[in-house]
């Protein structure tokens, strides 16, 4: 029998034997994986802001009121910690600007340059497309170039801010899903709107503004009026706590008016909202008049006078106002002083060049167009 096995082994070709030996050497050793019980014990710690999903995708754990309040406390803590880590000031504004560059553009941003020159009709669904003539100073590059790639620390802060705003969306959707209109809903929505405006996240503050003004405030106002007429003690016990106070109503109504005028370019709807909500702020009224008249000088002056939140909303109309001012200068002057051009455009000459301005600078003068010499 041994001789039979030896003869069979001798009959096999050497190449087959060598390939079998190589396969046996390279085959990885078998290792049994850990059981499911051990895997559950070794799970990495999850982020508190990621423990819930989106209610619009079927998440129901945030429908509990206590869970919403605890989740909102975590969001506030992370947001304040993030603001403190950046150092505030210009660094914080730069972090918000990086987030706004990564967000989807506004559907009305394509027509933002036509806010001044062409006012859309209130009945039209699509805003008119602006026409560019040959003397358009910013025709080559209507948008500034993309910023350089951020460092690792900036990338980390950017990811942290994206995570915080994703958690804000989860909280906002859970409040809408539970139809909550109490004092907590008002407090949470005020916080979410302020943060979204600073980041220029229109897709976050636009629905929040509408829900705050059209659902939370009216529902709480009607509840408080019914409670006060039936029993004043019930009102003192906490009924109707979600109603906005007078200053708060004027503040957030002014954001809605400026958003309609500056971002959406619907001046008719902006005037209607101002009359509906009774916005009597002279600066907001001045912004509307400046946009109607094409008065860029008044627009820049009012932009420096308003607070930080209103200024961020007004930034949506910045490019349109600047383009309108440059077009007026191009159709009026052959040359102008550099300081005058920078004051009209509310930007330095180097920034205008980066944005694609085709004019030439000769010392302290800007050559807008050159006169044709007769031959």
Backbone torsions as a table, in degrees:
resi	resn	phi	psi	omega
1	UNK	NA	-41.6	179.1
2	UNK	-64.5	-37.2	178.7
3	UNK	-67.1	-31.2	178.1
4	UNK	-66.7	-45.0	177.7
5	UNK	-64.6	-35.8	179.4
6	UNK	-67.8	-36.6	179.7
7	UNK	-70.1	-38.8	177.7
8	UNK	-65.5	-37.5	178.7
9	UNK	-66.7	-36.3	-179.7
10	UNK	-71.4	-29.1	-178.0
11	UNK	-74.5	-21.8	-179.9
12	UNK	-68.7	141.2	179.0
13	UNK	-67.4	152.7	-178.8
14	UNK	-67.5	-31.7	-179.8
15	UNK	-65.5	-39.0	179.3
16	UNK	-67.4	-39.7	179.6
17	UNK	-64.8	-42.6	-179.5
18	UNK	-66.3	-37.9	178.7
19	UNK	-66.8	-38.0	177.7
20	UNK	-65.8	-37.7	179.2
21	UNK	-68.5	-39.2	178.2
22	UNK	-66.2	-40.1	179.3
23	UNK	-65.6	-36.1	178.3
24	UNK	-68.0	-32.6	179.6
25	UNK	-75.5	-37.2	-176.0
26	UNK	-86.3	-12.1	-178.9
27	UNK	-68.3	126.0	-178.7
28	UNK	-66.6	145.8	179.3
29	UNK	-68.5	147.2	-178.2
30	UNK	-78.6	127.8	178.3
31	UNK	-129.8	128.8	179.8
32	UNK	-81.1	131.3	178.9
33	UNK	-72.9	163.1	-179.4
34	UNK	-68.0	149.9	179.1
35	UNK	-69.5	165.9	-178.3
36	UNK	-63.3	-31.4	179.1
37	UNK	-64.6	-42.4	178.8
38	UNK	-69.0	-35.4	177.9
39	UNK	-63.7	-37.2	178.2
40	UNK	-65.6	-32.7	179.2
41	UNK	-74.5	-25.0	-174.9
42	UNK	-103.2	22.2	178.5
43	UNK	-68.9	138.2	177.6
44	UNK	-69.3	150.4	179.8
45	UNK	-66.3	130.8	-179.2
46	UNK	-88.2	155.4	177.5
47	UNK	-71.3	136.1	179.4
48	UNK	-60.1	-27.0	-179.8
49	UNK	-80.9	-8.8	-179.0
50	UNK	-109.3	7.2	-177.2
51	UNK	-76.1	-14.8	178.1
52	UNK	-115.7	150.7	173.6
53	UNK	-96.3	-172.3	179.3
54	UNK	-80.4	128.9	175.6
55	UNK	-59.9	-28.5	177.0
56	UNK	-69.6	-15.6	177.6
57	UNK	-100.8	7.7	176.7
58	UNK	110.7	1.4	178.4
59	UNK	-70.2	130.1	-178.7
60	UNK	-121.0	-3.3	-178.4
61	UNK	-69.0	-26.4	180.0
62	UNK	-84.5	4.7	176.9
63	UNK	-74.5	-14.0	176.2
64	UNK	-78.2	134.6	-175.9
65	UNK	-65.9	-38.9	178.6
66	UNK	-66.0	-38.6	177.5
67	UNK	-63.5	-38.7	176.8
68	UNK	-62.5	-43.2	-177.9
69	UNK	-68.0	-40.7	177.1
70	UNK	-66.4	-39.7	179.2
71	UNK	-65.7	-38.5	177.4
72	UNK	-65.5	-37.3	177.1
73	UNK	-63.9	-38.5	177.4
74	UNK	-66.9	-39.1	178.9
75	UNK	-64.1	-44.2	178.6
76	UNK	-61.2	-42.6	-179.3
77	UNK	-63.2	-45.8	-179.8
78	UNK	-67.4	-37.3	-179.7
79	UNK	-66.2	-45.5	179.4
80	UNK	-67.0	-35.7	177.1
81	UNK	-66.1	-38.1	178.1
82	UNK	-66.0	-44.1	179.1
83	UNK	-62.5	-36.6	177.9
84	UNK	-72.1	-33.0	-179.3
85	UNK	-70.6	-29.7	179.4
86	UNK	-76.9	-16.5	-178.7
87	UNK	91.5	-7.5	179.2
88	UNK	73.3	-178.3	177.2
89	UNK	68.0	-132.4	-176.3
90	UNK	-66.8	-34.1	-179.7
91	UNK	-65.6	-41.1	178.3
92	UNK	-67.2	-40.8	177.9
93	UNK	-64.6	-35.8	177.7
94	UNK	-66.0	-38.8	177.9
95	UNK	-64.8	-39.4	177.1
96	UNK	-67.9	-36.1	178.7
97	UNK	-66.0	-37.8	177.3
98	UNK	-63.8	-36.1	177.7
99	UNK	-69.0	-38.9	-179.6
100	UNK	-67.9	-29.0	177.5
101	UNK	-71.0	-29.3	180.0
102	UNK	-86.6	-9.2	-179.3
103	UNK	-80.3	158.2	177.5
104	UNK	-65.9	142.2	-178.0
105	UNK	-68.6	157.3	179.2
106	UNK	-69.8	143.6	179.0
107	UNK	-63.1	-19.5	178.8
108	UNK	-98.9	2.2	-178.0
109	UNK	-69.3	-26.2	178.7
110	UNK	-66.8	-23.9	179.7
111	UNK	-109.0	15.4	-178.9
112	UNK	-67.3	-28.0	178.7
113	UNK	-73.6	-12.2	-179.7
114	UNK	-103.3	13.5	-178.8
115	UNK	-65.3	-36.5	-175.7
116	UNK	-89.4	-45.7	-171.3
117	UNK	-75.7	-35.9	-179.0
118	UNK	-131.3	116.5	179.1
119	UNK	-90.2	121.9	-178.5
120	UNK	-69.7	152.2	177.8
121	UNK	-74.7	143.0	179.8
122	UNK	-62.6	-24.6	-178.2
123	UNK	-88.7	-10.3	-177.4
124	UNK	-83.1	138.4	-179.9
125	UNK	-81.1	-33.1	-177.3
126	UNK	-115.3	130.1	178.3
127	UNK	-67.6	151.8	-178.4
128	UNK	-68.3	150.3	178.7
129	UNK	-85.8	127.3	-178.2
130	UNK	-69.0	145.8	177.4
131	UNK	-99.9	135.2	-178.9
132	UNK	-106.3	125.7	177.2
133	UNK	-94.7	177.5	-173.2
134	UNK	-68.5	-25.1	-178.2
135	UNK	-92.0	13.1	-179.6
136	UNK	-64.5	120.3	-172.6
137	UNK	-72.4	-24.6	-176.5
138	UNK	-115.2	33.1	-173.6
139	UNK	-75.0	-25.8	-174.7
140	UNK	-78.4	-34.7	-176.0
141	UNK	-144.4	86.5	-179.4
142	UNK	-69.5	-18.3	179.9
143	UNK	-118.8	147.9	178.1
144	UNK	-68.2	156.9	-180.0
145	UNK	-65.2	157.4	-179.4
146	UNK	-66.4	142.4	-179.4
147	UNK	-69.4	163.0	179.2
148	UNK	-68.4	161.5	-178.3
149	UNK	-65.1	130.4	-176.6
150	UNK	-72.4	163.8	178.4
151	UNK	-76.1	179.6	-178.1
152	UNK	-67.1	-39.9	178.8
153	UNK	-65.3	-40.9	178.0
154	UNK	-66.7	-35.5	177.8
155	UNK	-66.4	-37.0	177.7
156	UNK	-65.8	-44.8	178.0
157	UNK	-65.7	-33.8	177.5
158	UNK	-65.8	-42.1	177.7
159	UNK	-65.6	-37.8	178.5
160	UNK	-64.3	-41.0	179.9
161	UNK	-68.1	-37.5	176.7
162	UNK	-63.7	-40.2	178.3
163	UNK	-64.1	-39.7	-179.9
164	UNK	-65.6	-42.6	-178.9
165	UNK	-72.0	-29.7	173.6
166	UNK	-66.2	-37.7	176.3
167	UNK	-68.2	-35.0	175.9
168	UNK	-62.9	-37.6	178.2
169	UNK	-65.7	-40.0	178.0
170	UNK	-61.1	-43.1	179.5
171	UNK	-65.3	-41.5	-179.3
172	UNK	-64.1	-41.8	179.3
173	UNK	-68.2	-33.8	178.7
174	UNK	-69.2	-35.8	177.3
175	UNK	-67.1	-39.6	177.6
176	UNK	-67.3	-39.3	-178.3
177	UNK	-65.5	-33.7	179.2
178	UNK	-92.6	1.7	179.1
179	UNK	52.8	44.4	-177.0
180	UNK	-86.2	129.4	-178.0
181	UNK	-133.3	28.6	-177.8
182	UNK	-90.7	-167.2	-177.6
183	UNK	-65.1	-34.3	178.0
184	UNK	-64.8	-42.1	179.0
185	UNK	-61.6	-41.7	178.2
186	UNK	-62.9	-45.8	-179.6
187	UNK	-63.0	-43.7	-179.2
188	UNK	-65.9	-42.2	-178.0
189	UNK	-69.2	-35.1	176.1
190	UNK	-62.6	-43.2	178.8
191	UNK	-65.2	-44.8	-178.2
192	UNK	-65.4	-39.0	-179.0
193	UNK	-67.3	-43.7	179.3
194	UNK	-61.0	-44.3	-179.6
195	UNK	-67.0	-39.9	-179.1
196	UNK	-69.2	-34.4	178.4
197	UNK	-66.7	-40.9	179.0
198	UNK	-63.1	-33.1	178.4
199	UNK	-88.4	-0.5	-177.7
200	UNK	57.1	34.2	177.6
201	UNK	-88.6	83.7	-174.6
202	UNK	-64.2	-32.0	-179.8
203	UNK	-70.6	-10.8	177.1
204	UNK	-99.7	-45.1	-176.5
205	UNK	-83.9	-21.6	-178.9
206	UNK	-66.5	-53.3	176.6
207	UNK	-66.8	-30.4	179.0
208	UNK	-67.3	-39.6	177.3
209	UNK	-62.8	-44.4	-179.7
210	UNK	-64.0	-41.0	-179.1
211	UNK	-69.2	-37.7	-179.8
212	UNK	-67.2	-41.8	-175.4
213	UNK	-82.7	-31.3	-173.5
214	UNK	-104.9	-15.0	-178.8
215	UNK	-119.3	-56.5	-174.6
216	UNK	-67.5	-50.0	-177.0
217	UNK	-68.2	-47.5	179.1
218	UNK	-64.2	-40.7	-179.2
219	UNK	-64.9	-41.7	179.8
220	UNK	-70.5	-35.3	179.1
221	UNK	-65.7	-42.8	179.0
222	UNK	-67.5	-36.0	178.7
223	UNK	-66.8	-42.8	-179.2
224	UNK	-66.7	-36.4	179.4
225	UNK	-68.4	-39.3	178.7
226	UNK	-69.1	-37.4	179.2
227	UNK	-69.5	-38.9	-179.9
228	UNK	-67.7	-32.7	178.8
229	UNK	-76.3	-32.0	-178.8
230	UNK	-83.4	-57.0	179.6
231	UNK	-149.6	118.7	179.0
232	UNK	-63.4	-24.5	-179.9
233	UNK	-67.4	-33.1	178.2
234	UNK	-67.6	-33.7	177.8
235	UNK	-67.5	-39.1	178.3
236	UNK	-70.0	-23.2	-179.4
237	UNK	-77.0	-7.9	174.5
238	UNK	127.6	7.4	178.7
239	UNK	-75.1	142.3	176.5
240	UNK	68.1	31.1	-177.3
241	UNK	-75.9	-6.9	-177.4
242	UNK	-90.4	-1.4	-179.3
243	UNK	-70.3	139.1	178.1
244	UNK	-75.8	144.5	173.1
245	UNK	-74.8	172.6	-178.9
246	UNK	-59.1	-50.9	177.4
247	UNK	-62.4	-37.5	178.7
248	UNK	-66.8	-40.0	178.8
249	UNK	-63.8	-42.5	178.7
250	UNK	-67.0	-36.2	-179.7
251	UNK	-64.0	-52.4	-174.6
252	UNK	-77.2	-26.3	172.3
253	UNK	-67.6	-34.9	176.7
254	UNK	-66.6	-34.8	175.3
255	UNK	-63.2	-39.9	179.5
256	UNK	-65.6	-41.0	179.9
257	UNK	-65.6	-45.6	-179.8
258	UNK	-66.9	-34.1	178.8
259	UNK	-67.1	-40.0	177.3
260	UNK	-64.0	-39.9	-175.5
261	UNK	-79.3	-43.3	-170.5
262	UNK	-91.1	-40.7	-177.5
263	UNK	-90.9	-48.6	-177.9
264	UNK	-83.6	-19.6	179.1
265	UNK	70.9	20.0	-179.4
266	UNK	-102.3	88.1	-176.5
267	UNK	-70.2	-33.1	177.8
268	UNK	-62.7	-45.2	177.1
269	UNK	-66.0	-31.9	178.3
270	UNK	-66.3	-43.1	177.3
271	UNK	-66.1	-36.9	178.8
272	UNK	-65.9	-41.5	178.2
273	UNK	-67.2	-36.0	177.6
274	UNK	-63.1	-41.1	178.4
275	UNK	-72.9	-33.5	-178.5
276	UNK	-67.9	-45.3	-176.4
277	UNK	-91.9	-3.9	178.1
278	UNK	68.0	41.9	179.0
279	UNK	-76.6	112.6	-179.0
280	UNK	-107.6	16.8	179.6
281	UNK	-68.9	123.7	-178.0
282	UNK	-67.1	-31.5	-180.0
283	UNK	-69.7	-38.6	176.8
284	UNK	-66.1	-42.2	177.1
285	UNK	-63.4	-36.9	177.3
286	UNK	-66.1	-35.7	177.0
287	UNK	-64.7	-42.7	178.7
288	UNK	-62.6	-42.9	178.8
289	UNK	-65.2	-38.4	179.2
290	UNK	-64.7	-38.2	178.7
291	UNK	-69.7	-37.3	179.0
292	UNK	-67.2	-44.0	-176.2
293	UNK	-83.7	-12.8	-174.5
294	UNK	72.3	29.5	-177.6
295	UNK	-88.5	92.3	-177.9
296	UNK	-71.1	-29.2	178.7
297	UNK	-62.8	-44.9	178.0
298	UNK	-67.8	-36.1	-179.8
299	UNK	-64.6	-46.1	178.9
300	UNK	-65.3	-37.8	-180.0
301	UNK	-65.6	-43.0	179.4
302	UNK	-70.9	-30.3	178.0
303	UNK	-65.0	-32.7	176.1
304	UNK	-78.8	-17.1	-175.6
305	UNK	-92.8	-25.0	-176.0
306	UNK	-78.8	171.9	179.1
307	UNK	-79.0	-179.9	-174.2
308	UNK	-66.6	-36.6	-179.3
309	UNK	-70.3	-44.2	177.9
310	UNK	-65.4	-34.2	179.1
311	UNK	-65.7	-38.5	178.6
312	UNK	-65.0	-37.1	177.5
313	UNK	-69.9	-37.0	178.8
314	UNK	-67.9	-21.3	-179.2
315	UNK	-62.5	-20.6	177.7
316	UNK	-64.2	-27.5	-179.8
317	UNK	-96.8	3.9	-175.4
318	UNK	-62.2	-47.0	-177.8
319	UNK	-65.8	-38.7	179.2
320	UNK	-65.8	-41.7	178.8
321	UNK	-66.9	-40.9	-180.0
322	UNK	-65.5	-42.4	179.2
323	UNK	-64.6	-39.1	178.0
324	UNK	-63.6	-41.8	179.1
325	UNK	-64.9	-40.9	-179.3
326	UNK	-68.8	-35.8	176.7
327	UNK	-64.8	-40.7	178.7
328	UNK	-64.4	-39.9	177.0
329	UNK	-65.8	-39.0	-178.8
330	UNK	-67.7	-30.0	179.4
331	UNK	-88.4	-6.8	-174.5
332	UNK	-109.6	-41.3	-170.6
333	UNK	-115.1	149.9	167.9
334	UNK	-87.1	-33.8	176.0
335	UNK	-152.2	154.9	-178.2
336	UNK	-151.0	159.1	178.7
337	UNK	-68.0	148.3	-177.4
338	UNK	-64.6	-42.3	-179.8
339	UNK	-64.2	-34.5	178.4
340	UNK	-67.5	-41.1	179.1
341	UNK	-66.3	-42.2	179.7
342	UNK	-66.3	-34.5	178.5
343	UNK	-71.1	-37.0	178.3
344	UNK	-70.5	-36.5	-178.4
345	UNK	-89.6	-9.0	-178.5
346	UNK	54.2	43.9	179.7
347	UNK	-161.3	150.9	177.1
348	UNK	-72.2	163.1	-177.8
349	UNK	-64.7	-37.9	179.6
350	UNK	-63.7	-38.4	177.5
351	UNK	-66.9	-38.7	177.6
352	UNK	-64.1	-36.6	177.4
353	UNK	-67.0	-39.0	177.5
354	UNK	-65.3	-29.8	179.5
355	UNK	-81.9	-2.3	173.3
356	UNK	105.5	16.8	179.2
357	UNK	-67.5	129.3	-176.6
358	UNK	-94.7	7.1	178.4
359	UNK	-75.8	164.0	-178.2
360	UNK	-114.1	142.8	-180.0
361	UNK	-107.7	123.4	177.3
362	UNK	-122.4	93.9	-177.8
363	UNK	71.1	-119.9	179.6
364	UNK	-98.9	11.3	-178.4
365	UNK	-120.6	145.0	177.0
366	UNK	-106.4	119.5	178.5
367	UNK	-86.8	106.9	-177.8
368	UNK	-80.3	-48.8	174.9
369	UNK	-147.1	151.3	-179.0
370	UNK	-101.4	138.4	179.3
371	UNK	-73.1	141.6	178.0
372	UNK	-81.9	125.8	179.7
373	UNK	-84.3	139.4	178.2
374	UNK	-77.3	131.4	-180.0
375	UNK	-84.6	NA	NA
